[in-house]
């Protein structure tokens, strides 16, 4: 079994998810991980599938999605990860809110990276002049989360936005 990363991006329309997943199912691929969203009216999908198919077979099966030129489809082989090398991690939720301006994500993620933090999910939205970002972050067990939170708030103050870091609830759905 191999892992294949599939991306579909372009103008939104009804049925993209149904068509893409039908093509993958027809190839016998298992959908292992996914994220799908609208970004300013454009559809964006990223999937990790497993099965005994090549990326070129996947692109061929999904080619009808891109036939009218409004969507782009790509498939790439990805190596399986053994899960080692990350050490002991603690999950946190980061929130950012305030007036929009360039450099917010760069400044905040720079603080996290300096602390050894890994962002596992990041969503941003701009509504009018209000900018909001929410991220799931893993910090190393030996990181001083209180110090990271202080540095995040300071970075936010320089940009005129509020930044909070709090432990993530670990309840399973």
Phi and psi restraints in degrees (value plus and minus 20) as a CYANA .aco file:
   2 UNK   PHI    -142.3  -102.3
   2 UNK   PSI     140.5   180.5
   3 UNK   PHI    -123.6   -83.6
   3 UNK   PSI     118.6   158.6
   4 UNK   PHI    -150.3  -110.3
   4 UNK   PSI     108.7   148.7
   5 UNK   PHI    -111.5   -71.5
   5 UNK   PSI     108.5   148.5
   6 UNK   PHI    -139.4   -99.4
   6 UNK   PSI     112.2   152.2
   7 UNK   PHI    -143.3  -103.3
   7 UNK   PSI     120.9   160.9
   8 UNK   PHI    -153.7  -113.7
   8 UNK   PSI     104.9   144.9
   9 UNK   PHI    -164.8  -124.8
   9 UNK   PSI     123.2   163.2
  10 UNK   PHI     134.4   174.4
  10 UNK   PSI    -181.9  -141.9
  11 UNK   PHI     -82.9   -42.9
  11 UNK   PSI     113.6   153.6
  12 UNK   PHI     -93.5   -53.5
  12 UNK   PSI     129.0   169.0
  13 UNK   PHI    -181.2  -141.2
  13 UNK   PSI     136.5   176.5
  14 UNK   PHI     -82.2   -42.2
  14 UNK   PSI     120.6   160.6
  15 UNK   PHI      75.9   115.9
  15 UNK   PSI     -22.5    17.5
  16 UNK   PHI     -79.8   -39.8
  16 UNK   PSI     -69.9   -29.9
  17 UNK   PHI     -82.5   -42.5
  17 UNK   PSI     -65.0   -25.0
  18 UNK   PHI     -80.3   -40.3
  18 UNK   PSI     -65.4   -25.4
  19 UNK   PHI     -86.2   -46.2
  19 UNK   PSI     -64.9   -24.9
  20 UNK   PHI     -85.0   -45.0
  20 UNK   PSI     -66.8   -26.8
  21 UNK   PHI     -90.6   -50.6
  21 UNK   PSI     -49.3    -9.3
  22 UNK   PHI     -85.2   -45.2
  22 UNK   PSI     -61.8   -21.8
  23 UNK   PHI     -83.1   -43.1
  23 UNK   PSI     -59.2   -19.2
  24 UNK   PHI     -89.8   -49.8
  24 UNK   PSI     -61.8   -21.8
  25 UNK   PHI     -83.4   -43.4
  25 UNK   PSI     -58.5   -18.5
  26 UNK   PHI     -82.4   -42.4
  26 UNK   PSI     -47.1    -7.1
  27 UNK   PHI    -104.5   -64.5
  27 UNK   PSI     -24.7    15.3
  28 UNK   PHI      58.9    98.9
  28 UNK   PSI       1.1    41.1
  29 UNK   PHI    -106.5   -66.5
  29 UNK   PSI     125.0   165.0
  30 UNK   PHI    -120.8   -80.8
  30 UNK   PSI     108.8   148.8
  31 UNK   PHI    -101.5   -61.5
  31 UNK   PSI      92.1   132.1
  32 UNK   PHI    -118.7   -78.7
  32 UNK   PSI     -56.1   -16.1
  33 UNK   PHI    -171.1  -131.1
  33 UNK   PSI     122.8   162.8
  34 UNK   PHI    -176.9  -136.9
  34 UNK   PSI     137.0   177.0
  35 UNK   PHI    -166.0  -126.0
  35 UNK   PSI     116.1   156.1
  36 UNK   PHI    -161.6  -121.6
  36 UNK   PSI     116.4   156.4
  37 UNK   PHI    -179.2  -139.2
  37 UNK   PSI     150.6   190.6
  38 UNK   PHI    -125.9   -85.9
  38 UNK   PSI     113.3   153.3
  39 UNK   PHI    -141.8  -101.8
  39 UNK   PSI      81.2   121.2
  40 UNK   PHI      31.6    71.6
  40 UNK   PSI      24.4    64.4
  41 UNK   PHI      65.8   105.8
  41 UNK   PSI     -20.8    19.2
  42 UNK   PHI    -127.3   -87.3
  42 UNK   PSI     115.2   155.2
  43 UNK   PHI    -101.3   -61.3
  43 UNK   PSI     118.4   158.4
  44 UNK   PHI    -156.4  -116.4
  44 UNK   PSI     106.2   146.2
  45 UNK   PHI    -152.6  -112.6
  45 UNK   PSI     114.2   154.2
  46 UNK   PHI    -150.4  -110.4
  46 UNK   PSI     110.5   150.5
  47 UNK   PHI    -152.4  -112.4
  47 UNK   PSI     129.1   169.1
  48 UNK   PHI    -137.0   -97.0
  48 UNK   PSI     101.3   141.3
  49 UNK   PHI    -138.2   -98.2
  49 UNK   PSI     132.7   172.7
  50 UNK   PHI    -142.9  -102.9
  50 UNK   PSI     128.3   168.3
  51 UNK   PHI     141.6   181.6
  51 UNK   PSI    -196.3  -156.3
  52 UNK   PHI    -122.4   -82.4
  52 UNK   PSI      35.3    75.3
  53 UNK   PHI    -150.9  -110.9
  53 UNK   PSI     137.9   177.9
  54 UNK   PHI    -114.0   -74.0
  54 UNK   PSI     138.5   178.5
  55 UNK   PHI     -75.9   -35.9
  55 UNK   PSI     -57.3   -17.3
  56 UNK   PHI     -87.0   -47.0
  56 UNK   PSI     -54.1   -14.1
  57 UNK   PHI     -85.7   -45.7
  57 UNK   PSI     -59.4   -19.4
  58 UNK   PHI     -85.0   -45.0
  58 UNK   PSI     -67.6   -27.6
  59 UNK   PHI     -79.9   -39.9
  59 UNK   PSI     -58.3   -18.3
  60 UNK   PHI     -84.3   -44.3
  60 UNK   PSI     -62.2   -22.2
  61 UNK   PHI     -87.6   -47.6
  61 UNK   PSI     -50.8   -10.8
  62 UNK   PHI    -115.6   -75.6
  62 UNK   PSI     -19.2    20.8
  63 UNK   PHI     -75.2   -35.2
  63 UNK   PSI     -56.6   -16.6
  64 UNK   PHI     -78.1   -38.1
  64 UNK   PSI     -47.0    -7.0
  65 UNK   PHI     -82.6   -42.6
  65 UNK   PSI     -53.2   -13.2
  66 UNK   PHI    -119.9   -79.9
  66 UNK   PSI     -15.8    24.2
  67 UNK   PHI     -79.5   -39.5
  67 UNK   PSI     -54.8   -14.8
  68 UNK   PHI    -109.1   -69.1
  68 UNK   PSI     -18.1    21.9
  69 UNK   PHI      61.7   101.7
  69 UNK   PSI     -19.5    20.5
  70 UNK   PHI    -109.3   -69.3
  70 UNK   PSI     -35.3     4.7
  71 UNK   PHI    -145.3  -105.3
  71 UNK   PSI     129.8   169.8
  72 UNK   PHI    -136.2   -96.2
  72 UNK   PSI     116.0   156.0
  73 UNK   PHI    -145.0  -105.0
  73 UNK   PSI     115.6   155.6
  74 UNK   PHI    -161.0  -121.0
  74 UNK   PSI     133.7   173.7
  75 UNK   PHI    -159.0  -119.0
  75 UNK   PSI     115.4   155.4
  76 UNK   PHI    -159.4  -119.4
  76 UNK   PSI     122.8   162.8
  77 UNK   PHI     -91.2   -51.2
  77 UNK   PSI     121.3   161.3
  78 UNK   PHI    -148.3  -108.3
  78 UNK   PSI     121.2   161.2
  79 UNK   PHI     -92.4   -52.4
  79 UNK   PSI     126.2   166.2
  80 UNK   PHI     -94.0   -54.0
  80 UNK   PSI     122.6   162.6
  81 UNK   PHI    -119.7   -79.7
  81 UNK   PSI     124.0   164.0
  82 UNK   PHI    -107.8   -67.8
  82 UNK   PSI     -25.3    14.7
  83 UNK   PHI      63.9   103.9
  83 UNK   PSI     -25.4    14.6
  84 UNK   PHI    -107.1   -67.1
  84 UNK   PSI     148.5   188.5
  85 UNK   PHI      73.1   113.1
  85 UNK   PSI     -30.5     9.5
  86 UNK   PHI    -115.0   -75.0
  86 UNK   PSI     -34.2     5.8
  87 UNK   PHI      44.0    84.0
  87 UNK   PSI    -182.6  -142.6
  88 UNK   PHI    -105.3   -65.3
  88 UNK   PSI     105.4   145.4
  89 UNK   PHI    -141.1  -101.1
  89 UNK   PSI     131.1   171.1
  90 UNK   PHI    -139.1   -99.1
  90 UNK   PSI     111.4   151.4
  91 UNK   PHI    -105.4   -65.4
  91 UNK   PSI     120.8   160.8
  92 UNK   PHI    -155.9  -115.9
  92 UNK   PSI     141.6   181.6
  93 UNK   PHI    -136.8   -96.8
  93 UNK   PSI     108.7   148.7
  94 UNK   PHI    -127.8   -87.8
  94 UNK   PSI     113.5   153.5
  95 UNK   PHI    -146.8  -106.8
  95 UNK   PSI     122.8   162.8
  96 UNK   PHI    -152.5  -112.5
  96 UNK   PSI     114.6   154.6
  97 UNK   PHI    -170.8  -130.8
  97 UNK   PSI     124.9   164.9
  98 UNK   PHI     134.7   174.7
  98 UNK   PSI    -187.0  -147.0
  99 UNK   PHI     -87.0   -47.0
  99 UNK   PSI     120.6   160.6
 100 UNK   PHI     -93.6   -53.6
 100 UNK   PSI     124.1   164.1
 101 UNK   PHI    -189.6  -149.6
 101 UNK   PSI     136.1   176.1
 102 UNK   PHI     -83.7   -43.7
 102 UNK   PSI     125.7   165.7
 103 UNK   PHI      77.2   117.2
 103 UNK   PSI     -22.5    17.5
 104 UNK   PHI     -83.6   -43.6
 104 UNK   PSI     -74.6   -34.6
 105 UNK   PHI     -82.8   -42.8
 105 UNK   PSI     -61.1   -21.1
 106 UNK   PHI     -79.8   -39.8
 106 UNK   PSI     -66.2   -26.2
 107 UNK   PHI     -85.8   -45.8
 107 UNK   PSI     -66.1   -26.1
 108 UNK   PHI     -88.9   -48.9
 108 UNK   PSI     -63.8   -23.8
 109 UNK   PHI     -89.5   -49.5
 109 UNK   PSI     -47.5    -7.5
 110 UNK   PHI     -83.7   -43.7
 110 UNK   PSI     -60.9   -20.9
 111 UNK   PHI     -82.8   -42.8
 111 UNK   PSI     -64.3   -24.3
 112 UNK   PHI     -83.8   -43.8
 112 UNK   PSI     -64.0   -24.0
 113 UNK   PHI     -82.6   -42.6
 113 UNK   PSI     -60.0   -20.0
 114 UNK   PHI     -82.5   -42.5
 114 UNK   PSI     -46.5    -6.5
 115 UNK   PHI    -110.6   -70.6
 115 UNK   PSI     -17.7    22.3
 116 UNK   PHI      63.0   103.0
 116 UNK   PSI      -6.0    34.0
 117 UNK   PHI     -95.8   -55.8
 117 UNK   PSI     129.0   169.0
 118 UNK   PHI    -141.4  -101.4
 118 UNK   PSI     102.2   142.2
 119 UNK   PHI    -104.4   -64.4
 119 UNK   PSI     100.2   140.2
 120 UNK   PHI    -119.7   -79.7
 120 UNK   PSI     -35.3     4.7
 121 UNK   PHI    -180.1  -140.1
 121 UNK   PSI     117.8   157.8
 122 UNK   PHI    -163.2  -123.2
 122 UNK   PSI     107.0   147.0
 123 UNK   PHI    -147.7  -107.7
 123 UNK   PSI     113.7   153.7
 124 UNK   PHI    -147.4  -107.4
 124 UNK   PSI     129.9   169.9
 125 UNK   PHI    -163.7  -123.7
 125 UNK   PSI     122.9   162.9
 126 UNK   PHI    -140.8  -100.8
 126 UNK   PSI     100.1   140.1
 127 UNK   PHI    -143.5  -103.5
 127 UNK   PSI      87.5   127.5
 128 UNK   PHI      44.1    84.1
 128 UNK   PSI    -142.2  -102.2
 129 UNK   PHI    -119.7   -79.7
 129 UNK   PSI     -21.7    18.3
 130 UNK   PHI    -107.8   -67.8
 130 UNK   PSI     103.0   143.0
 131 UNK   PHI    -126.7   -86.7
 131 UNK   PSI     112.5   152.5
 132 UNK   PHI    -151.9  -111.9
 132 UNK   PSI     115.4   155.4
 133 UNK   PHI    -152.3  -112.3
 133 UNK   PSI     119.5   159.5
 134 UNK   PHI    -152.1  -112.1
 134 UNK   PSI     109.3   149.3
 135 UNK   PHI    -153.9  -113.9
 135 UNK   PSI     123.7   163.7
 136 UNK   PHI    -116.1   -76.1
 136 UNK   PSI     109.5   149.5
 137 UNK   PHI    -151.7  -111.7
 137 UNK   PSI     116.0   156.0
 138 UNK   PHI    -125.0   -85.0
 138 UNK   PSI     105.3   145.3
 139 UNK   PHI    -127.3   -87.3
 139 UNK   PSI     124.0   164.0
 140 UNK   PHI     -78.6   -38.6
 140 UNK   PSI     128.0   168.0
 141 UNK   PHI     -78.0   -38.0
 141 UNK   PSI     -50.7   -10.7
 142 UNK   PHI    -109.1   -69.1
 142 UNK   PSI     -17.8    22.2
 143 UNK   PHI     -94.9   -54.9
 143 UNK   PSI     122.7   162.7
 144 UNK   PHI    -105.6   -65.6
 144 UNK   PSI      75.5   115.5
 145 UNK   PHI     -80.7   -40.7
 145 UNK   PSI     -54.9   -14.9
 146 UNK   PHI     -85.2   -45.2
 146 UNK   PSI     -60.5   -20.5
 147 UNK   PHI     -86.9   -46.9
 147 UNK   PSI     -61.0   -21.0
 148 UNK   PHI     -80.9   -40.9
 148 UNK   PSI     -63.2   -23.2
 149 UNK   PHI     -82.3   -42.3
 149 UNK   PSI     -60.0   -20.0
 150 UNK   PHI     -84.0   -44.0
 150 UNK   PSI     -64.5   -24.5
 151 UNK   PHI     -86.8   -46.8
 151 UNK   PSI     -54.8   -14.8
 152 UNK   PHI     -86.0   -46.0
 152 UNK   PSI     -64.4   -24.4
 153 UNK   PHI     -81.2   -41.2
 153 UNK   PSI     -61.1   -21.1
 154 UNK   PHI     -83.3   -43.3
 154 UNK   PSI     -62.0   -22.0
 155 UNK   PHI     -83.4   -43.4
 155 UNK   PSI     -60.1   -20.1
 156 UNK   PHI     -84.7   -44.7
 156 UNK   PSI     -61.9   -21.9
 157 UNK   PHI     -81.2   -41.2
 157 UNK   PSI     -58.0   -18.0
 158 UNK   PHI     -82.7   -42.7
 158 UNK   PSI     -48.3    -8.3
 159 UNK   PHI    -119.7   -79.7
 159 UNK   PSI     -25.2    14.8
 160 UNK   PHI      57.6    97.6
 160 UNK   PSI       9.2    49.2
 161 UNK   PHI    -147.3  -107.3
 161 UNK   PSI     136.1   176.1
 162 UNK   PHI    -110.1   -70.1
 162 UNK   PSI     118.7   158.7
 163 UNK   PHI    -153.0  -113.0
 163 UNK   PSI     110.7   150.7
 164 UNK   PHI    -149.6  -109.6
 164 UNK   PSI     130.2   170.2
 165 UNK   PHI    -151.9  -111.9
 165 UNK   PSI     103.3   143.3
 166 UNK   PHI    -157.8  -117.8
 166 UNK   PSI     132.5   172.5
 167 UNK   PHI     -79.9   -39.9
 167 UNK   PSI     121.0   161.0
 168 UNK   PHI    -103.0   -63.0
 168 UNK   PSI     117.6   157.6
 169 UNK   PHI     -84.8   -44.8
 169 UNK   PSI     117.0   157.0
 170 UNK   PHI    -126.1   -86.1
 170 UNK   PSI      -3.0    37.0
 171 UNK   PHI     -85.5   -45.5
 171 UNK   PSI     120.2   160.2
 172 UNK   PHI    -113.8   -73.8
 172 UNK   PSI     121.1   161.1
